[in-house]
Amino acid sequence: MKTDNAVQSVPFGGRRQSLIEDARKERAGGAGGPPSPGPHGDHPGFETKDERVVLNVVVALSNEKTSGFFKTGKIFETFEAKLLHVESRPARKGKNNPGPGDLEFFIRCEVHGADLDVFINSLRKVADDIRTFPEERVPWFPRKIKELDRCKLLITKFDPDVDKEHPGFSDPEYRKRRALFSDLALSYKQGDPLPTVEYTTEEVATWREVYSTLRSIYPSMACRQFLDALQQLERECGYGDEQKTGFQLRPAVGLLSARDFLASLAFRVFQCTQYIRHASTPMHSPEPDCCHELLGHVPMLADKEFAEFSQEIGLASLGASDEDIEKLSTTPESQRRVARYQAGRQAAGRPPRADRSAPPPQRGGDSPAKHDLCRAG
């Protein structure tokens, strides 16, 4: 393994060489030196296709002499380092006790992998301190609302084309209808008018049965915020002109991945399916449909406090690890729902229910409240 001493002991004949000439000679001799035990010595980096390395380095320079800044730049030029990002900040207090005006430069650059050790050693000769650290790879997340067009990763295990236990699996007309809704959602672009759907007589009948059944039990099962928002939605016949929380809907093909669904909440966008569940099981669906979305989730999004909370969960999900996404998509929201539900029952003079955490029924035949209401909001 190359060390500072080993690099510095390379003989240079004749007169004393300048720093840049030394760097050039070290670079020329670096490729033929003994190999390092690791891929790039002790300096973490990520190798690209052309055997170049992306390196993050912090260079500390003293304000007492300005030549270090220019010499650092010459080193980058000598090694043909490609600058990707540069930031500066006042030097932090540490073992070198930086003085007033001392600066640190964060530099993200790309260098040849074979030159990495010599490149770092050359920087050490002109800088007060050098620190390298690996690149943090963050999962992609949308930075603009238009980028929600890319949030379309589906969880297809409950899709009627895949799930043999789905009530629509053996109904070719229903599956054809679902394909139409999928095409509408996939072709939708953020900012476009929501696609208009002409629902069939059977779909309207299914919606009517679900709505009338749930509406009759909402007063005894739902929290105050949900009931207030639902009544306003009913009065205004579909959201009206007054904006309550700024949440908007966009078509979704089906059950999205938790990461894509939460990322949409960060922009106050709710991914909403447009298809109707199969008519054979109107009070149960193995996957979300517009009955579930519009009668379960949407009313709570008209509540200011809940809307803010939902957006905060979405913002926390951006760039989060898969483990954190799992936590954000389950524990906090379910606890919040239970707390709201219990508070609503107590405010109405009804005792809190003992358990609201049981999973929904897997197939039909149970009370409708056990499926749609336990996931409402």
Order of alpha helices (4+ residues) and beta strands (2+ residues): alpha-alpha-beta-beta-alpha-beta-beta-alpha-beta-alpha-alpha-alpha-beta-alpha-beta-alpha-alpha-alpha-alpha
